[in-house]
Amino acid sequence: MYRLFIISLAVFFLSACSSLGSQVDLSKLSCPQIGILKEASDKIFKDSNGDDSIFIEISDFRGSCSFKEGDGQKIAKIDLNLTFFAEGNQNTVLDQNFSFKYFIAILAPNEKILNKKIFQSEMELDLESKIASISEEITQKIPVTNFKDAKNYKIVFGIQP
């Protein structure tokens, strides 16, 4: 099956941080790390006969973060945009619509999973080319004791096995 490209674990720091009180120096804050869990970057779905039918991958992602304080809590808010690409097997009869699941997990500084959410999405294959693409926008919030601690957290995502 043809792949647009292979995704490896990409972790980078987000730098779009805003809405902080005047007592915090914006230039010294870093956002949580985000990236694709390499082992869950793509998946091949099988048909009822056990043959490969659809290949799906996370083809791109973007993120930004901001910080908010209120009601005695400090929150790091991360806005994610995940793009999924799918390609159907040219030799298989496919339904035009199919659904898949993906996850987003928040990891503490010690790598312990604090929260994992599973999302369901639906794609519509072009029946002629047998390809599809969809973008999902999701917001995750991380309560922190200090805004400077946000950089020690990680957000990872992937296609649910």
C-alpha positions as CSV (number, residue, x, y, z in Angstrom):
1,M,0.0,0.0,0.0
2,Y,1.3,3.4,-0.9
3,R,2.0,5.7,2.0
4,L,2.3,9.5,1.8
5,F,5.1,9.4,4.3
6,I,6.1,7.5,7.4
7,I,5.6,9.3,10.6
8,S,8.1,8.9,13.4
9,L,7.7,10.1,17.0
10,A,7.7,13.9,16.7
11,V,7.9,15.8,19.9
12,F,8.3,19.5,20.0
13,F,7.6,22.4,22.2
14,L,4.7,24.7,21.4
15,S,5.4,28.3,21.7
16,A,2.0,30.1,21.3
17,C,1.4,30.9,24.9
18,S,-1.0,33.6,25.9
19,S,-3.5,35.0,28.4
20,L,-1.3,35.1,31.5
21,G,-1.4,37.5,34.4
22,S,1.1,40.3,34.4
23,Q,3.2,38.7,37.1
24,V,4.3,35.9,34.8
25,D,7.0,36.5,32.1
26,L,5.6,34.9,28.9
27,S,9.0,34.6,27.3
28,K,10.1,32.1,29.9
29,L,7.2,29.7,29.7
30,S,7.1,26.6,27.6
31,C,4.1,24.5,26.6
32,P,3.7,20.8,27.1
33,Q,5.3,18.5,24.5
34,I,3.1,16.9,22.0
35,G,3.7,14.1,19.5
36,I,2.5,11.0,17.8
37,L,3.0,7.7,19.6
38,K,5.2,5.9,17.0
39,E,3.6,2.5,17.5
40,A,0.1,4.0,17.0
41,S,0.8,6.3,14.0
42,D,-1.0,4.1,11.5
43,K,-3.2,1.1,11.2
44,I,-4.4,-1.4,8.6
45,F,-8.0,-2.4,8.9
46,K,-9.0,-5.8,7.7
47,D,-12.2,-6.8,5.9
48,S,-14.4,-9.8,7.0
49,N,-12.2,-12.2,5.1
50,G,-9.1,-11.0,6.9
51,D,-7.7,-9.1,3.9
52,D,-6.2,-5.6,4.1
53,S,-8.9,-3.2,3.3
54,I,-8.0,0.3,4.5
55,F,-4.7,1.9,5.6
56,I,-5.1,5.0,7.9
57,E,-2.4,7.2,9.4
58,I,-2.0,10.5,11.2
59,S,-0.5,12.6,8.4
60,D,-0.1,15.9,10.2
61,F,-0.7,17.6,13.5
62,R,-0.5,21.1,14.9
63,G,-0.9,22.6,18.3
64,S,-1.0,25.7,20.4
65,C,-1.3,26.4,24.0
66,S,-2.5,29.1,26.4
67,F,-2.6,29.4,30.2
68,K,-5.5,30.4,32.3
69,E,-5.9,31.0,36.0
70,G,-9.2,31.2,37.8
71,D,-11.2,29.7,40.7
72,G,-7.9,28.8,42.4
73,Q,-6.7,26.6,39.5
74,K,-4.0,27.1,36.9
75,I,-4.7,25.4,33.6
76,A,-2.5,24.8,30.6
77,K,-4.9,24.6,27.6
78,I,-3.7,22.8,24.5
79,D,-5.6,23.1,21.2
80,L,-4.8,20.3,18.8
81,N,-5.5,19.8,15.1
82,L,-4.9,16.2,13.9
83,T,-5.1,15.3,10.2
84,F,-5.8,11.7,9.2
85,F,-5.3,10.2,5.8
86,A,-6.8,6.9,4.6
87,E,-6.3,4.8,1.5
88,G,-8.4,1.8,0.5
89,N,-7.1,-1.3,-1.1
90,Q,-7.7,-1.0,-4.8
91,N,-8.6,-4.7,-5.0
92,T,-11.3,-4.6,-2.3
93,V,-14.9,-3.6,-2.4
94,L,-15.2,-0.9,0.2
95,D,-18.0,1.0,1.8
96,Q,-17.8,4.8,1.2
97,N,-18.1,5.6,4.9
98,F,-16.0,4.0,7.6
99,S,-15.3,4.9,11.2
100,F,-12.1,4.6,13.3
101,K,-11.0,5.4,16.8
102,Y,-8.0,7.4,18.0
103,F,-6.7,8.4,21.4
104,I,-5.2,11.3,23.2
105,A,-3.3,10.8,26.4
106,I,-1.8,13.2,28.9
107,L,1.4,12.1,30.6
108,A,2.7,13.5,33.8
109,P,6.4,14.5,34.2
110,N,7.1,10.9,35.5
111,E,5.5,9.5,32.2
112,K,2.5,8.1,34.1
113,I,-0.8,8.4,32.2
114,L,-3.0,11.0,33.9
115,N,-5.8,10.9,31.4
116,K,-6.6,9.0,28.2
117,K,-9.6,9.7,26.0
118,I,-10.7,7.7,23.0
119,F,-12.5,9.5,20.2
120,Q,-14.4,8.1,17.3
121,S,-14.3,9.7,13.8
122,E,-15.8,8.9,10.5
123,M,-14.2,9.3,7.0
124,E,-15.8,9.2,3.6
125,L,-13.7,7.5,0.9
126,D,-13.8,8.8,-2.6
127,L,-15.0,5.7,-4.4
128,E,-12.9,6.2,-7.5
129,S,-9.5,7.1,-5.9
130,K,-10.3,5.3,-2.6
131,I,-8.6,8.0,-0.5
132,A,-9.9,10.3,2.2
133,S,-8.6,12.9,4.6
134,I,-10.1,14.5,7.7
135,S,-9.0,17.0,10.4
136,E,-10.1,16.8,14.0
137,E,-9.8,19.7,16.4
138,I,-9.6,18.8,20.1
139,T,-8.8,20.8,23.2
140,Q,-7.0,19.3,26.2
141,K,-6.6,20.9,29.6
142,I,-3.9,20.1,32.1
143,P,-4.2,21.4,35.7
144,V,-0.8,22.6,36.9
145,T,0.4,23.8,40.2
146,N,2.8,26.3,38.5
147,F,2.7,27.5,34.9
148,K,6.4,26.8,34.6
149,D,5.6,23.1,35.2
150,A,3.6,22.7,32.0
151,K,6.7,22.0,29.9
152,N,7.2,18.8,31.8
153,Y,3.9,17.3,30.7
154,K,3.4,15.4,27.4
155,I,0.4,14.9,25.2
156,V,0.6,11.8,22.9
157,F,-1.9,10.6,20.4
158,G,-2.4,7.8,17.9
159,I,-4.8,5.5,16.2
160,Q,-6.6,3.2,18.7
161,P,-5.6,-0.5,18.2
